[in-house]
Amino acid sequence: MKANVLTQSAYYALGLVMMKGVSVAMMPYITRHISAQTYGLMETLVVLADIGTIIIGCGLIEALYRFVGSAKGTERSRLIANCVLLSISAAVLGALGLLSALPWLLDKLPAGIEGYQLLLIAVPTLLEGLIAIPLTLIRMLSLAKWFCLLNAGKALIQALLIVVFLENGWGIDAILIAGAISSVLLVAMLWRFQWRQMAGSGVKTFYAQANWRHSAQLLKYGGPIVISRIGLFAITGLDRWLLADKAGVASLAVYAIAVKFALVLGLMVQPFTLWWFPNRFRILQQVDGRAQCADYALIGTNIGIMLATMMILTVPPFIELFLPAEYQLAASLVVAMTLVNMLKNAGDLLNLGCFSGESSQSQMWIQWLCAALAIAGYGYFIPLYGVWAAVSVLGAVYALRLMLFYVISQMKEPLPYRHRQWLSCALICALVWAGAEVLLQGSQGWLKFIVGGLLSLLLAWLLVRLKVFPDIISPLLCKWRNQNLQNAKQY
């Protein structure tokens, strides 16, 4: 099991670095071609796409985790075909809804956004289901190598198109067009695999499988997830809309840059979660499954704590070095936003009980309670304190979300967590961070970046030596050495 986890996670890591890491690495290039004002307008479009993605998704990915993973044969094919039909229907209805609401949206959005730009960003949004469903099935079948190749290909094509279009002076249209083209190409590449999963022997088989029989079951499970994610959008999306309205799109651009860098934490944790989320229910059903689920959840939590500390040591000096002066406030904001995402990651991992039944309503109510508190906090504090108010409200809400998820989850599916593991990890990371603040006080530029990187490596080594994390590198090196010795003897 452990060897398989490591292999799968390694491929996921490479795929995610190519898919999302390339876009993060391109931010210095993009911010030098687009002003803060223009970047803020693009961020407004991204927020609108986020809410569209939630609705179009219909919670079908979580339904796949829950029902398709345990189904076999014809029943499995029918469930997959039903998910695809629901996804296509949602895309068609979403496209019609967008066309009818286009004049109203243009009237409500900030001046400078054009109708064709809304249509461009809608393309990857509407295709979300047809991309996410086959990619999820690839993960459930442990085809991590293909997941890596497909995402790497999309990322490279999109990055190349952005560079070509920006060099020709297309502004934010370059990013929107590149996203639309790369999404269409990815759907085309995934369709053959998707067809085999739901049809197998041909068109007639697909028509026989593709009925709506499972729709009620899928939507009953996925519906509360959609509603809860709309609540989550109120937490992580409404802040940007209010900042654009109350503080201006230039301030929104700086805040958005900090958010994007902080999201790298989620990117680095995802190699683990991409394996964990599709497999957690299967592991729960095994002998000693509760203990295994508790251990894996705490490993993921500790990974988040460690990586958050490493980012705090390295990302602020990176922003100071490579981004224009108008974005420098993001170097301070990114520290707080990274801690916020650390809390979010812990909440995502320590909540298995909220998803283990036939319904996911408990997590929906938690998300909406947090959303209501976030809306109230944004509305009162953002006009007074701007971007720092948004960060503070996010931190308080995600701390409450973590606590509620943990308590409710333990009531529904008690797991034997060993809390000493994460407490030890948090204490060691806090001491290294405090030491870095003392050591680097008054330092700037490359010195701060290099020393921060070295301290990050020292932190990772220290956590392994103190057995907060298992030492996975030494056994792999030993195995590699033994294989080389055996090969040498054969020759």
ZIBELLIN-V657007 format. One record per pair of residues at least 4 apart in sequence whose C-alpha atoms are under 6 Angstrom apart, sorted by the first residue. I is the first residue (numbers start at 1). J is the second residue. If there is no record, write none. Layout:
[[I	J] [I	J]]
This chain:
[[5	9] [8	144] [9	13] [9	271] [9	272] [11	144] [11	145] [11	148] [12	16] [12	148] [12	271] [13	271] [15	148] [15	151] [15	152] [16	20] [17	21] [18	22] [18	152] [19	151] [19	152] [19	155] [27	31] [28	323] [36	250] [36	253] [37	249] [37	250] [39	253] [40	249] [40	250] [40	252] [40	253] [53	57] [53	125] [56	90] [57	129] [58	222] [58	226] [59	222] [59	225] [59	226] [60	222] [63	67] [63	218] [63	222] [64	68] [65	69] [65	278] [68	76] [71	76] [72	76] [77	198] [78	82] [78	209] [80	198] [81	198] [81	210] [82	210] [82	212] [87	129] [90	94] [91	126] [98	102] [120	176] [121	176] [122	126] [123	180] [124	180] [124	183] [128	132] [129	133] [131	187] [132	136] [134	194] [138	143] [139	143] [148	152] [154	182] [158	178] [158	182] [161	178] [162	166] [162	174] [162	175] [162	178] [165	170] [165	174] [166	170] [166	171] [166	174] [170	174] [173	177] [187	191] [191	195] [195	199] [196	200] [199	205] [199	206] [206	210] [215	219] [216	220] [218	222] [219	223] [221	359] [224	228] [224	361] [224	364] [228	364] [228	367] [229	233] [231	367] [231	368] [231	371] [233	237] [234	238] [234	371] [235	371] [235	374] [242	246] [243	247] [243	252] [244	248] [244	249] [244	252] [246	383] [252	256] [254	327] [254	330] [258	330] [258	333] [258	334] [262	334] [262	337] [262	338] [266	270] [270	274] [273	277] [276	280] [283	289] [284	289] [284	290] [285	289] [290	415] [291	416] [294	415] [294	416] [294	417] [297	349] [301	346] [302	422] [304	308] [304	342] [308	338] [310	456] [311	315] [312	335] [313	452] [314	449] [314	452] [314	453] [316	331] [317	449] [319	323] [319	331] [330	334] [334	338] [340	395] [344	398] [347	402] [350	406] [351	405] [351	406] [351	409] [353	409] [353	412] [353	413] [354	362] [354	363] [354	409] [355	360] [370	397] [374	378] [377	381] [378	382] [381	385] [381	389] [382	386] [382	389] [385	389] [401	405] [404	408] [405	409] [409	413] [410	414] [420	424] [436	440] [437	441] [443	448] [444	448] [446	450] [448	452] [463	468] [464	468] [464	469] [464	471]]
